[in-house]
Amino acid sequence: MNPEDRLLILLRHAKADRHSSAGDHERPLAERGRTEAPLAGSWLREHGYTVDRVMCSTAARARRTSELALSEIDDSPGVFFDRRMYGADVGGLLEVVHDLPEEARTAVLIAHNPGLQEMVGLLTGEETELRTSTIAVLRFRGTWKDADAGRATLEAVATPRAQNGA
């Protein structure tokens, strides 16, 4: 990786339990989500992505996704939970990116749609559907504060799924 490059990895939380009686913020993962969240971490590991910083929504489904996905990554850093990411639009998520520490070269944001999907569109100019557990890897040159419209390229998109299609 070029020393001036940054990788921004967007991970939409895994499938939530729509039938839970918990409020939206506390909604847990569904069984499928608990199966597929670790697959997202495995995909990152298998594709050689190392992570310096993880920022996560405070919603229960995002927090659990972070635990399960990061358990599959070697030398995973600690997770920082940021209230701004729950229900954030693309502008709110961009604020989180701009606040990332400069020493971090690769950062993961674990959050929600439509904000994450809109962020891919804004930064890369490409429309990409981010279903649950989908990973989008964006590359750009500069500092985190330089992340802005059209500054990134879409390096990869993946939606790891269980083999049985559950």
C-alpha positions as CSV (number, residue, x, y, z in Angstrom):
1,M,0.0,0.0,0.0
2,N,1.3,3.4,-0.9
3,P,2.2,5.3,2.3
4,E,-0.2,8.1,1.4
5,D,-3.1,5.7,0.9
6,R,-5.9,5.2,3.3
7,L,-8.4,2.3,3.3
8,L,-11.9,2.9,4.6
9,I,-13.7,-0.4,5.1
10,L,-17.5,0.0,5.5
11,L,-19.3,-2.9,7.1
12,R,-23.1,-2.9,7.3
13,H,-24.2,-4.7,10.5
14,A,-25.4,-8.3,10.2
15,K,-29.0,-9.3,9.9
16,A,-31.1,-8.1,12.8
17,D,-34.0,-9.8,14.5
18,R,-37.1,-8.0,13.1
19,H,-39.3,-9.9,15.5
20,S,-37.6,-8.8,18.7
21,S,-39.7,-6.8,21.1
22,A,-36.6,-4.6,21.9
23,G,-36.6,-1.0,20.6
24,D,-34.7,-0.3,17.4
25,H,-31.4,0.7,19.2
26,E,-31.4,-2.6,21.3
27,R,-32.5,-5.0,18.5
28,P,-30.3,-8.1,18.6
29,L,-28.9,-10.0,15.7
30,A,-31.0,-12.7,14.1
31,E,-29.6,-16.2,13.9
32,R,-28.5,-15.6,10.3
33,G,-26.7,-12.4,11.5
34,R,-24.9,-14.3,14.2
35,T,-23.7,-16.8,11.6
36,E,-22.7,-14.3,9.0
37,A,-21.0,-11.6,11.0
38,P,-17.9,-13.8,11.6
39,L,-17.8,-14.5,7.9
40,A,-17.2,-10.8,7.3
41,G,-14.2,-10.9,9.6
42,S,-12.9,-14.0,7.9
43,W,-13.3,-12.3,4.5
44,L,-11.2,-9.4,5.7
45,R,-8.5,-11.7,7.1
46,E,-8.4,-13.9,4.0
47,H,-8.0,-10.9,1.7
48,G,-5.1,-9.6,3.8
49,Y,-6.7,-6.5,5.3
50,T,-5.2,-5.4,8.5
51,V,-7.2,-2.9,10.6
52,D,-5.8,0.0,12.7
53,R,-9.1,1.5,13.9
54,V,-12.7,0.3,14.3
55,M,-15.5,2.7,14.8
56,C,-18.9,1.3,15.5
57,S,-22.5,2.4,16.0
58,T,-23.9,2.1,19.5
59,A,-26.8,0.0,18.3
60,A,-26.8,-3.6,19.8
61,R,-26.9,-5.2,16.3
62,A,-23.8,-3.2,15.3
63,R,-22.0,-3.9,18.5
64,R,-22.5,-7.6,18.2
65,T,-21.5,-7.6,14.6
66,S,-18.2,-5.9,15.6
67,E,-17.6,-8.6,18.3
68,L,-18.2,-11.5,16.0
69,A,-16.5,-10.1,12.9
70,L,-13.4,-8.9,14.7
71,S,-13.0,-12.2,16.6
72,E,-11.9,-13.5,13.2
73,I,-9.2,-10.9,12.6
74,D,-5.6,-11.4,13.8
75,D,-4.4,-8.5,15.9
76,S,-7.7,-6.7,15.8
77,P,-7.7,-3.3,17.5
78,G,-10.2,-2.3,20.1
79,V,-13.5,-0.9,19.0
80,F,-14.6,2.6,19.6
81,F,-18.4,3.1,19.9
82,D,-19.7,6.4,18.6
83,R,-23.2,7.6,19.2
84,R,-23.0,9.7,16.0
85,M,-23.1,6.6,13.9
86,Y,-26.5,5.3,15.0
87,G,-28.9,6.5,12.4
88,A,-26.3,8.8,10.8
89,D,-26.7,10.1,7.3
90,V,-23.7,10.3,5.0
91,G,-22.7,13.7,6.5
92,G,-22.7,12.3,10.0
93,L,-20.6,9.3,9.0
94,L,-18.2,11.6,7.1
95,E,-17.6,13.6,10.4
96,V,-16.6,10.3,12.0
97,V,-14.1,9.6,9.2
98,H,-12.7,13.2,9.4
99,D,-12.1,12.6,13.1
100,L,-10.1,9.4,12.7
101,P,-6.5,9.6,14.0
102,E,-3.9,10.2,11.4
103,E,-1.8,7.3,12.5
104,A,-4.6,4.9,11.4
105,R,-4.0,3.8,7.8
106,T,-7.0,1.4,7.6
107,A,-10.3,2.0,9.4
108,V,-13.5,0.1,9.6
109,L,-16.9,1.7,10.2
110,I,-19.6,-0.6,11.3
111,A,-23.0,1.1,11.0
112,H,-26.3,1.2,9.1
113,N,-28.0,2.0,5.8
114,P,-28.9,4.2,4.2
115,G,-25.8,6.2,5.5
116,L,-23.2,3.6,4.6
117,Q,-24.5,3.0,1.1
118,E,-24.7,6.8,0.5
119,M,-21.1,7.1,1.7
120,V,-19.9,4.7,-1.0
121,G,-21.8,6.7,-3.6
122,L,-20.5,10.0,-2.4
123,L,-16.8,9.0,-2.0
124,T,-16.5,6.8,-5.1
125,G,-19.3,8.0,-7.4
126,E,-20.4,4.4,-7.7
127,E,-23.8,3.1,-6.7
128,T,-23.5,-0.1,-4.6
129,E,-26.1,-2.0,-2.7
130,L,-25.0,-2.7,0.9
131,R,-27.1,-5.6,2.2
132,T,-26.6,-6.8,5.7
133,S,-23.0,-8.0,6.4
134,T,-21.8,-6.4,3.2
135,I,-18.2,-5.0,3.1
136,A,-17.2,-2.1,0.9
137,V,-13.4,-1.3,0.7
138,L,-12.6,2.2,-0.4
139,R,-9.1,3.5,-1.1
140,F,-8.1,7.1,-1.3
141,R,-4.9,9.2,-1.0
142,G,-4.4,11.8,1.7
143,T,-5.5,12.3,5.3
144,W,-8.8,11.3,6.8
145,K,-9.9,14.9,6.5
146,D,-9.4,14.6,2.7
147,A,-12.2,12.0,2.4
148,D,-14.8,13.8,0.3
149,A,-16.9,13.5,-2.8
150,G,-15.2,11.5,-5.6
151,R,-11.9,11.1,-3.8
152,A,-12.0,7.3,-3.3
153,T,-12.0,4.3,-5.5
154,L,-14.1,1.2,-4.7
155,E,-11.5,-1.6,-4.3
156,A,-13.8,-4.4,-3.3
157,V,-17.4,-5.3,-2.3
158,A,-18.3,-8.6,-0.7
159,T,-21.3,-10.0,1.0
160,P,-20.1,-13.1,2.8
161,R,-23.0,-15.6,3.3
162,A,-23.3,-19.0,5.0
163,Q,-23.0,-21.9,2.5
164,N,-26.5,-23.2,3.3
165,G,-28.0,-19.8,2.4
166,A,-29.7,-19.4,5.8
